[in-house]
């Protein structure tokens, strides 16, 4: 049995089987899928990053161009577009995800190497590869046309470059015991590569520069502590500059085509003909934290009727407020279009609710969203309810559903516990590893805080954090190598 778990090819075979299982058994669709396919098709056929509005090809900036470029590449290679190419796209995503498993294993090695001591690296590499290959939370997103699979793979590379950058910075204060590679000796070179990689992820997920900010904060603390702020400023400048260089084609395209200075996709990504529902989203932020509420309310906006009975009681502070929302929804449901006047009325309701209970809007609801994002079964793409509690009632209603849901819920907690334990072990093990650990921790905190502000608290938005979670879990298996005594 030990020999079975020691061979990475077995993990690779099981990883392939797991991804094919999701692709063939549970292929899924998303509301964004059609938009991405339209952008990719127009880009490939007409050379324009655009959508069709009233029969006219109209340039837009509603999504970052990385994933449409990936789709266009698959379309060009296979000769198929749209629905006909979806299986090819999913196979491409599975390939990227499997590559990401190897990158996670290398990331685990990069983290333990920061200890700068003789280490048994094989258990760490094996654990990293097995944890990543058999992770169903990343594997099942290969079966839907969304950015997560490719973005997660590139994020894993960014984490490696972050670890190497942090290690080269630590070498300035703690001289390494072992010889380093040429680029490990130059923090500026490492900062440039790290900036480029963050820019590459940004082309898929616009909030990715949070990783850059997290690195600046962690390294800033490190250099301030060791009185070398000037070196930190130089590294921050280099990494930021190369991040901008990485996304510069997108910036130039927006300036030339749309005549706007736009570095990222706008937060409220609406088409030119749509009204940004700022007031409606502000109202949602005073009560919405469950993913099921997104299906009932958020994702129906401007497409389907929104039913008052689907909105939970916590969305209303009084009968009068409920009647006011009911009247607004009745007007909206007449043509399923939110007018600026209706949006403003929802915004006023949000301001009144926040004034009555400021901590609810600014603290408790965001905290509930954190729990939704991190402590969840992560089976939103699978045909299961996803409700863990109440245990007894769910067991009586559907035992198979409850077993799968509870199993995925516990597995998610296991991954998080392993990551925390590995990080704590590495923190106590070596001071040289602490800048990298602080940067990863800062990233997880900042990204989570940002995600509590978006309109839909989707668990998939933290999948790009899982390379770090899995790699930290693998470091728990690290052990110091006992030196072999030389013969007398």
Buried (B, 14 or more C-beta within 10 A) or exposed (E): EEEEEEEBEBBBEEBBEBBBBBBEEBBBBBEBBBBBBBBBBBBBEEEBBBBEEEEEEBBBBBBBBBBBBBBBBBBEEBEBBBEEBBBBBBBBBBBBBBBBBBBBBBBBBBBBBBBBBEBBBEBBBBBBBBBBBBBBBBBBBBBBBBBBBBBBBBBBBBBBBBBBBBBBBBBBBBEBEEEBEEBBBEBBBBBBBBBBBBBBBBBBBBBBBBBBBBBBBBBBBBBEEBEBEEBBEBBBEBBBEBBBBBBEEBBEBBEEBBEEEBBBBEEEBEEEEEBBBBBBBBBBBBBBBBBBBBEBBBBBBBEEEBEBEEBBEBBBBEEEBBEBBEEBBEBBBEEEBBEEEBBEBBBBBBBBBBEEBEEBBEEEBBEBBBEBBBBBBBBBBBEBBBBBEEEEEBEEEBEEBBEBBBEBBEBBEEBBEBBBBBBBBBBEBBEBBBBBBBBBBBBBEBBBEEBBEBBBBBBBBBBBBBBBBBBBBBBBBBEEEEEEEEEE
